[in-house]
Amino acid sequence: MKSLYLAMVILLLTFAYGCSDDSASSGGIGGGPTGGGSITYTITGQGDPNSYTFGFKPSVDTKLTRLIASVPNLQFFDTLTNNNTNYVFSKDTTYALDPYTGVQPGQQWTFTFTGTIVSSNSGYTVSTNYSVP
């Protein structure tokens, strides 16, 4: 049920989040993927400790199967599985995750993406770090 809710929220929030100005909160860019191909993700964030929304934007069109949002030093790991694996996440769109609570300035988050690059059909797993401003 959580995965279905995630897919619906991602689609709905894409429109609202895509219109916001996230230039002041841009995060780090991921390293090279494993499994072939070339993809990175830009992470953004906005909100407060009671409701902090992360956004992600792929560098190329991709089909995403799994996303793990984590704060390793707090032993927090949230695995999100995409049930609609045929959905193409556009390189031109920032997608929003459900808001998180307890997010504090200075926290080091890691986002691990697993999926397939649309243009080459190459599978990948890539991690991107984000430091909450």
C-alpha positions as CSV (number, residue, x, y, z in Angstrom):
1,M,0.0,0.0,0.0
2,K,2.9,2.4,0.8
3,S,4.4,1.8,-2.6
4,L,1.1,2.6,-4.4
5,Y,0.7,5.7,-2.2
6,L,4.3,6.7,-3.0
7,A,3.7,6.4,-6.8
8,M,0.6,8.5,-6.6
9,V,2.2,11.2,-4.4
10,I,5.3,11.4,-6.6
11,L,3.1,12.0,-9.6
12,L,0.9,14.6,-7.8
13,L,3.7,16.5,-6.2
14,T,5.8,16.6,-9.4
15,F,3.6,19.4,-10.6
16,A,3.7,21.4,-7.4
17,Y,7.4,20.8,-6.7
18,G,8.5,21.5,-10.3
19,C,7.3,25.0,-10.0
20,S,9.2,25.9,-6.8
21,D,12.6,27.6,-6.7
22,D,15.0,25.1,-5.4
23,S,18.2,26.9,-6.4
24,A,19.1,27.7,-2.9
25,S,18.9,24.2,-1.6
26,S,20.5,22.1,-4.3
27,G,22.4,19.1,-3.0
28,G,25.2,16.9,-4.2
29,I,25.3,14.9,-7.4
30,G,25.8,11.2,-7.4
31,G,28.7,9.2,-8.6
32,G,29.0,6.7,-11.4
33,P,26.5,3.9,-11.5
34,T,27.2,0.2,-11.3
35,G,25.9,-2.1,-14.0
36,G,26.6,0.0,-17.0
37,G,25.4,3.3,-18.4
38,S,25.8,6.8,-17.0
39,I,23.3,8.5,-14.7
40,T,23.5,10.9,-11.8
41,Y,20.8,12.4,-9.5
42,T,20.4,15.9,-8.2
43,I,18.9,16.1,-4.7
44,T,17.0,19.1,-3.4
45,G,15.2,19.8,-0.1
46,Q,12.9,22.2,1.5
47,G,10.8,22.5,4.7
48,D,11.3,22.3,8.4
49,P,12.0,19.5,10.9
50,N,8.3,18.6,11.1
51,S,7.8,18.3,7.3
52,Y,10.9,18.2,5.0
53,T,10.4,17.3,1.4
54,F,13.3,15.9,-0.7
55,G,13.3,16.2,-4.4
56,F,15.3,14.1,-7.0
57,K,16.0,14.7,-10.6
58,P,17.7,12.2,-12.9
59,S,20.3,13.3,-15.4
60,V,18.7,11.0,-18.1
61,D,15.3,9.5,-18.6
62,T,15.1,6.4,-16.4
63,K,12.8,3.8,-15.1
64,L,13.2,3.6,-11.3
65,T,12.5,0.3,-9.4
66,R,13.8,1.2,-5.9
67,L,14.9,4.2,-3.9
68,I,16.5,3.9,-0.4
69,A,16.6,7.1,1.6
70,S,18.9,6.8,4.6
71,V,20.8,8.6,7.3
72,P,23.4,6.0,8.0
73,N,24.8,7.5,11.2
74,L,21.3,7.4,12.8
75,Q,20.7,3.9,11.4
76,F,17.6,5.1,9.5
77,F,16.8,3.4,6.2
78,D,13.6,3.9,4.2
79,T,13.2,1.6,1.2
80,L,10.7,2.8,-1.3
81,T,9.7,0.3,-4.1
82,N,8.1,1.6,-7.3
83,N,5.3,-0.8,-8.4
84,N,4.9,1.0,-11.8
85,T,8.3,0.0,-13.2
86,N,7.3,1.1,-16.7
87,Y,6.9,4.7,-15.6
88,V,9.6,6.9,-17.2
89,F,11.1,9.5,-14.8
90,S,12.1,12.5,-17.1
91,K,15.5,14.1,-16.9
92,D,13.6,17.5,-17.1
93,T,11.5,17.0,-14.0
94,T,12.2,17.1,-10.2
95,Y,10.1,14.5,-8.3
96,A,9.1,15.0,-4.7
97,L,9.2,12.3,-2.0
98,D,6.7,12.2,0.8
99,P,7.7,14.6,3.6
100,Y,9.9,13.3,6.4
101,T,9.9,14.4,10.0
102,G,12.8,14.9,12.3
103,V,15.1,16.2,9.5
104,Q,17.7,18.5,11.0
105,P,20.2,20.9,9.5
106,G,23.6,19.3,9.0
107,Q,22.2,15.7,8.6
108,Q,24.0,13.7,6.0
109,W,21.4,11.8,3.8
110,T,22.2,9.1,1.2
111,F,19.8,8.3,-1.6
112,T,20.4,5.0,-3.4
113,F,18.6,4.6,-6.7
114,T,18.1,1.4,-8.6
115,G,16.6,1.2,-12.1
116,T,17.1,1.1,-15.8
117,I,18.3,3.9,-18.2
118,V,15.7,4.3,-20.9
119,S,18.0,5.0,-23.8
120,S,20.3,2.0,-23.3
121,N,18.1,-0.3,-21.2
122,S,21.1,-0.6,-18.9
123,G,20.5,-1.4,-15.3
124,Y,22.1,0.7,-12.6
125,T,22.5,1.4,-8.9
126,V,23.8,4.8,-7.9
127,S,24.1,6.7,-4.6
128,T,23.8,10.4,-4.1
129,N,24.7,12.2,-0.9
130,Y,22.8,15.3,0.4
131,S,23.6,17.5,3.4
132,V,20.6,19.3,4.8
133,P,21.3,23.0,4.8
